[in-house]
Amino acid sequence: MSATVPVVDAQVHAWAPSDARFPWAPGALGHPHLPDGMPIERLLTAMDAAGVDAALVVSPMLYGDDHRYAAQAARDHPGRLAAVGRVDPAAPDAARVARRWHEDGLRGVRIQPAVDPERWRGGAFAPFIAAAAAQDLVLFVYAPGLLADLPAVARTHPELRVVVDHLGLEPRRRPGVDPFARLGELLALAAEPNVAVKVSGVPALSAQGPPFRDVWDPVRRVLDAFGPARALWGSDFTRTAPHHTYAEALGYLRELDGLTPAELDLLLGGSLQRLLGWPAR
C-alpha cells in the first residue's frame, strides 16, 4: 500500500459477553462465531497484527437491531473504527429509524433480504429503502439468491449508494457445490452505477490454502466488471477464523495477478474512503 492510503477492512464483527449494558437480543438469529468473543480491545489487537489500519464494525445478529456496541466502539476509536448497524426494514417504525441514523454516529445500515425473502419480495422493505435514500445512507445488502431484485432498487433510487455484501453469494463453501455458480447475477449489477460490491470473506470459498489461487479468477471478473473504485475488501475474519488467518484474508489480494498498485490501493481502502468519507484522508 502507499503511505497515504490506509488498509481499511469493510467487514468485521465485534461483540462482548451479554451484560446489562449491551445485552444480546432474546431469540436473536445467529450465534457467536468465536467461543471467546471479539470485544473491541481484541479486535484492535487483531487488526494491528494483520496490518489493518481501520475497519467497519458491522453490528452482529447477536445484538438484533441494537447497534449500540458497535456505535460505542466507533465513538471510542473514531480514526480506526466506524459502525454499520442492522435494522428490521419491515418494522413499522423503520422509516423513522432511518431518519435518525446519522444521529447514532453510524456510517451505514445493513439489511438482510436473504433472512426474510418473503417480506422483501412482498415490498415490505420499500418504505425503509426510500427513507434511507432520502437520508443519504449507505445501504449494505446481504442478498444471496435475490440479486435479480436489486437493479430495480438501484434504478428507483439512483441517489442511493448500495453495497452488495460477500459478492452476493452464500459466504461459505458447501460440499459438491460451486460457490461461484451464481456470480453472473452479481456481474449483471455492475451496470448500475450506484451499486458497489464488498469482496468479503472470499478465501472461505476456496478449496485450497493460501494464497487461494482458485478464487483469483472470480475476484478478477468482479474487479473487471465493477472496477476497483466500486469494490471494497473485507475480511469477515471473525466468521472465517476456522479456515484461515486474518493476515491471509488480506495477503491473498496482494498476490492476485494483474492488479496494479493503484488498483490495490482502491480495493484495500481507497474505495471505502471515497464511499463513506472515512477515514479522513
C-alpha positions as CSV (number, residue, x, y, z in Angstrom):
1,M,0.0,0.0,0.0
2,S,1.1,3.6,-0.5
3,A,1.9,5.6,2.5
4,T,-1.1,7.8,2.1
5,V,-3.8,5.1,1.8
6,P,-4.6,3.1,4.9
7,V,-5.8,-0.5,4.8
8,V,-9.5,-0.5,5.7
9,D,-11.4,-3.6,6.3
10,A,-15.1,-3.3,5.2
11,Q,-16.4,-6.3,7.2
12,V,-15.6,-7.2,10.8
13,H,-17.9,-8.1,13.7
14,A,-17.3,-7.3,17.4
15,W,-19.2,-8.5,20.4
16,A,-18.8,-9.0,24.1
17,P,-20.5,-11.3,26.6
18,S,-24.1,-10.3,27.1
19,D,-24.4,-7.9,30.0
20,A,-26.8,-5.3,31.3
21,R,-25.3,-2.5,29.2
22,F,-25.0,-4.4,25.9
23,P,-27.4,-7.4,26.1
24,W,-27.8,-9.9,23.4
25,A,-31.2,-9.9,21.8
26,P,-33.6,-12.6,23.1
27,G,-34.0,-15.1,20.4
28,A,-31.7,-13.3,18.1
29,L,-30.6,-15.1,14.9
30,G,-27.1,-16.2,14.7
31,H,-24.5,-17.4,17.1
32,P,-21.0,-16.3,18.2
33,H,-18.5,-17.3,15.5
34,L,-15.7,-17.4,18.1
35,P,-16.3,-19.0,21.6
36,D,-14.2,-16.4,23.3
37,G,-16.0,-13.5,21.6
38,M,-14.4,-10.5,19.9
39,P,-14.5,-7.5,22.2
40,I,-13.2,-4.2,20.8
41,E,-9.8,-4.5,22.5
42,R,-9.2,-7.9,21.0
43,L,-10.4,-6.6,17.6
44,L,-7.9,-3.8,17.6
45,T,-5.1,-6.1,18.6
46,A,-6.0,-8.5,15.7
47,M,-6.1,-5.6,13.3
48,D,-2.6,-4.5,14.4
49,A,-1.2,-8.0,14.0
50,A,-2.7,-8.3,10.5
51,G,-1.6,-4.8,9.3
52,V,-5.1,-3.3,9.1
53,D,-5.4,0.4,9.9
54,A,-9.1,0.8,10.2
55,A,-12.3,-1.2,9.9
56,L,-16.1,-1.1,9.6
57,V,-17.6,-2.9,12.6
58,V,-20.9,-4.4,11.3
59,S,-23.2,-5.0,14.3
60,P,-23.7,-8.8,14.5
61,M,-27.0,-10.6,14.7
62,L,-26.4,-11.4,18.3
63,Y,-27.5,-7.9,19.2
64,G,-30.5,-7.9,16.9
65,D,-31.3,-4.4,15.9
66,D,-29.4,-2.8,18.8
67,H,-26.2,-1.4,17.3
68,R,-25.0,0.4,20.5
69,Y,-22.0,-1.8,21.0
70,A,-20.6,-1.1,17.5
71,A,-21.5,2.6,17.7
72,Q,-19.7,3.0,21.1
73,A,-16.6,1.4,19.6
74,A,-16.7,3.9,16.8
75,R,-17.0,6.8,19.2
76,D,-14.1,5.5,21.3
77,H,-11.9,4.9,18.3
78,P,-13.0,7.4,15.6
79,G,-9.9,7.1,13.5
80,R,-9.8,3.3,13.5
81,L,-13.4,2.1,13.7
82,A,-16.7,3.0,12.2
83,A,-20.0,1.4,12.7
84,V,-22.6,-0.2,10.5
85,G,-25.9,-1.0,12.2
86,R,-28.6,-3.5,11.4
87,V,-32.3,-2.8,11.2
88,D,-35.5,-4.7,10.5
89,P,-36.6,-2.8,7.3
90,A,-40.1,-4.2,7.5
91,A,-40.7,-2.9,11.1
92,P,-43.5,-0.3,11.4
93,D,-41.1,2.4,12.6
94,A,-38.2,1.5,10.2
95,A,-38.5,4.7,8.2
96,R,-38.4,6.8,11.4
97,V,-35.3,4.9,12.5
98,A,-33.7,5.7,9.1
99,R,-34.2,9.4,9.7
100,R,-32.2,9.4,12.9
101,W,-29.5,7.0,11.7
102,H,-26.8,9.6,11.4
103,E,-27.5,10.9,14.9
104,D,-26.4,7.5,16.2
105,G,-23.0,8.0,14.6
106,L,-23.4,5.2,12.1
107,R,-21.7,5.1,8.7
108,G,-24.2,2.8,7.0
109,V,-27.0,0.3,7.5
110,R,-27.2,-3.4,6.8
111,I,-30.3,-5.1,5.6
112,Q,-30.6,-8.9,5.0
113,P,-33.3,-9.8,2.5
114,A,-31.9,-13.3,2.4
115,V,-33.1,-13.8,6.0
116,D,-36.6,-12.6,5.2
117,P,-37.2,-13.2,1.4
118,E,-41.0,-13.3,1.6
119,R,-41.3,-9.8,3.1
120,W,-38.6,-8.5,0.8
121,R,-40.4,-9.7,-2.3
122,G,-43.7,-8.5,-1.0
123,G,-42.4,-4.9,-0.9
124,A,-42.3,-4.6,2.9
125,F,-38.8,-3.1,2.7
126,A,-39.7,-0.4,0.3
127,P,-40.6,2.4,2.8
128,F,-37.3,1.9,4.6
129,I,-35.2,1.9,1.5
130,A,-36.9,5.2,0.3
131,A,-36.2,6.7,3.7
132,A,-32.6,5.5,3.6
133,A,-32.2,7.1,0.2
134,A,-33.6,10.4,1.4
135,Q,-31.2,10.4,4.4
136,D,-28.2,9.6,2.2
137,L,-27.4,6.4,4.0
138,V,-25.1,3.8,2.5
139,L,-27.1,0.6,2.2
140,F,-25.2,-2.7,2.7
141,V,-27.3,-5.6,1.4
142,Y,-26.9,-9.3,2.2
143,A,-29.0,-10.9,-0.6
144,P,-27.7,-14.2,-2.0
145,G,-30.3,-15.7,-4.3
146,L,-32.1,-12.3,-4.5
147,L,-29.7,-10.2,-6.6
148,A,-32.1,-10.1,-9.5
149,D,-34.3,-7.8,-7.4
150,L,-31.6,-5.2,-6.8
151,P,-31.4,-3.4,-10.2
152,A,-35.0,-2.2,-9.7
153,V,-34.0,-0.8,-6.3
154,A,-30.9,0.9,-7.7
155,R,-32.9,2.4,-10.6
156,T,-35.8,3.6,-8.4
157,H,-33.3,5.4,-6.1
158,P,-30.4,6.4,-8.2
159,E,-29.1,8.6,-5.4
160,L,-28.9,5.6,-3.0
161,R,-25.5,4.1,-2.5
162,V,-25.9,0.3,-2.4
163,V,-23.1,-2.2,-1.4
164,V,-23.6,-5.9,-2.0
165,D,-22.1,-8.0,0.8
166,H,-20.0,-11.1,0.2
167,L,-20.1,-10.9,-3.6
168,G,-23.8,-11.5,-3.3
169,L,-23.0,-15.2,-2.7
170,E,-23.5,-17.7,0.1
171,P,-20.5,-16.9,2.2
172,R,-19.4,-20.5,2.8
173,R,-18.3,-23.5,0.7
174,R,-20.6,-26.4,0.6
175,P,-19.6,-30.0,-0.5
176,G,-20.3,-30.6,-4.2
177,V,-21.5,-27.1,-4.9
178,D,-19.6,-24.5,-7.0
179,P,-19.6,-21.4,-4.7
180,F,-19.3,-19.1,-7.7
181,A,-22.1,-20.7,-9.8
182,R,-24.3,-17.6,-9.4
183,L,-21.6,-15.0,-9.8
184,G,-23.2,-13.9,-13.1
185,E,-26.1,-12.4,-11.1
186,L,-23.6,-10.1,-9.4
187,L,-21.7,-9.2,-12.5
188,A,-25.0,-8.0,-14.1
189,L,-25.4,-5.5,-11.3
190,A,-22.2,-3.7,-12.4
191,A,-24.4,-1.9,-15.0
192,E,-26.0,0.1,-12.1
193,P,-23.6,3.0,-11.3
194,N,-24.8,3.4,-7.7
195,V,-24.0,-0.3,-6.8
196,A,-20.7,-1.4,-5.3
197,V,-19.6,-4.8,-4.1
198,K,-17.9,-6.0,-0.9
199,V,-15.2,-8.5,-1.7
200,S,-15.5,-10.0,1.7
201,G,-14.8,-13.5,3.1
202,V,-13.8,-14.8,-0.3
203,P,-11.0,-17.1,0.9
204,A,-13.6,-19.1,2.8
205,L,-14.9,-20.2,-0.6
206,S,-11.5,-21.6,-1.7
207,A,-10.8,-25.3,-1.8
208,Q,-7.1,-24.5,-1.5
209,G,-4.8,-23.0,1.1
210,P,-3.2,-19.6,0.8
211,P,-2.9,-17.7,-1.5
212,F,-6.2,-19.2,-2.6
213,R,-5.5,-19.2,-6.3
214,D,-8.8,-20.9,-7.1
215,V,-10.7,-17.7,-6.2
216,W,-8.4,-15.4,-8.1
217,D,-10.4,-15.7,-11.4
218,P,-13.8,-14.9,-9.8
219,V,-12.3,-11.9,-8.0
220,R,-10.7,-10.7,-11.2
221,R,-14.0,-11.0,-13.0
222,V,-15.7,-8.9,-10.3
223,L,-13.0,-6.2,-10.5
224,D,-13.2,-6.2,-14.3
225,A,-16.9,-5.6,-14.1
226,F,-17.2,-3.1,-11.3
227,G,-13.8,-1.6,-11.4
228,P,-11.7,-1.3,-8.2
229,A,-13.3,2.0,-7.4
230,R,-16.6,0.1,-6.7
231,A,-15.0,-2.8,-4.8
232,L,-14.3,-2.9,-1.1
233,W,-12.2,-5.5,0.6
234,G,-13.5,-7.1,3.7
235,S,-12.0,-9.9,5.8
236,D,-15.0,-11.2,7.8
237,F,-12.3,-12.8,9.8
238,T,-14.4,-13.5,12.9
239,R,-16.5,-15.9,10.8
240,T,-13.7,-17.3,8.7
241,A,-11.2,-17.9,11.5
242,P,-11.5,-21.7,11.3
243,H,-10.4,-21.6,7.7
244,H,-7.5,-19.1,7.6
245,T,-5.9,-16.3,9.5
246,Y,-6.7,-12.6,9.4
247,A,-3.4,-11.8,7.7
248,E,-4.1,-14.5,5.0
249,A,-7.5,-12.9,4.3
250,L,-5.6,-9.7,3.4
251,G,-2.5,-11.2,1.8
252,Y,-4.1,-13.2,-1.0
253,L,-5.1,-10.0,-2.8
254,R,-1.6,-8.7,-2.7
255,E,-0.6,-11.7,-4.8
256,L,-3.5,-11.5,-7.2
257,D,-2.2,-11.5,-10.8
258,G,-2.6,-8.3,-12.8
259,L,-3.6,-5.8,-10.0
260,T,-1.7,-2.5,-10.3
261,P,-0.6,-0.7,-7.1
262,A,-3.2,1.9,-7.7
263,E,-6.0,-0.7,-8.1
264,L,-4.8,-2.4,-4.9
265,D,-4.9,0.9,-3.0
266,L,-8.5,1.3,-4.1
267,L,-9.6,-2.2,-3.2
268,L,-7.9,-2.3,0.2
269,G,-9.1,1.1,1.4
270,G,-9.3,3.8,-1.1
271,S,-12.8,2.8,-2.4
272,L,-14.3,2.7,1.0
273,Q,-12.8,6.0,1.9
274,R,-14.4,7.6,-1.1
275,L,-17.8,5.9,-0.4
276,L,-18.0,6.9,3.2
277,G,-15.7,9.9,3.5
278,W,-13.9,7.9,6.3
279,P,-11.2,7.6,7.5
280,A,-10.4,11.2,6.8
281,R,-7.8,11.5,4.0
